[in-house]
Amino acid sequence: QVQLVESGGGLVQAGGSLRLSCAASGSIFSINAMGWYRQAPGKQRELVAVMVNGGTTNYADSAKGRFTISRDNAKNTVYLQMNSLKPEDTAVYYCKCTVVDGIYWGQGTQVTVSS
């Protein structure tokens, strides 16, 4: 089992910044990738950003230039720095961890951007 603990969500005005953190613990033998997804009300969960082993990153078009994913391998923690936030970024943000034996999701953290 892998446990993911997310933090850093909250309420921010448009143009502001937030930094999300996701710490993985438990039976981690090999993390292949860690990333962030989000789900807005009435919409499907979508990729925001992901980092795979070796440091390769992939961003949603909506996140490019505004969001930065980073990872501390020693702490098994992934971060999402979100700048220039927009009201349309409002969603529950979920951390996803892909390891050798499966995929795990965090409980989600709410990000609300007011106009």
Steps between C-alpha positions, in 0.01 A plus 500: 500500500601857427365799684492844345455809713422820319517852634509857382156560356286795593331817388694754296417799287551492127861568416620349824711194568474175689738212554364149536696218661449127487703272723505128427565238765453131555603214279685700242742283309527694183318816410465528126313827491328754721262763384199718551150477359198716565126469485264792480130463581319326219819425311725201458826468682781634285876501498672813626863396513706186543865420557641159415826344611790684345328832534293510185193713551171536320254784545148566392480789258308697762789459745792578273683817595311537828547176693821319587526144625801396703598200704714425801598138454654473845168597654279325244321831466371676194413868485286711272579869497205683352539862398271746324199302615171547320142431612491212253776332700246442777478127561591218731863413433606139537846356530568181307789266561592218265716229651603153395194332646231749417358848499401699804301819545497756775182617667502829313545859604266782408633798308263792462593806297276802542460763232 
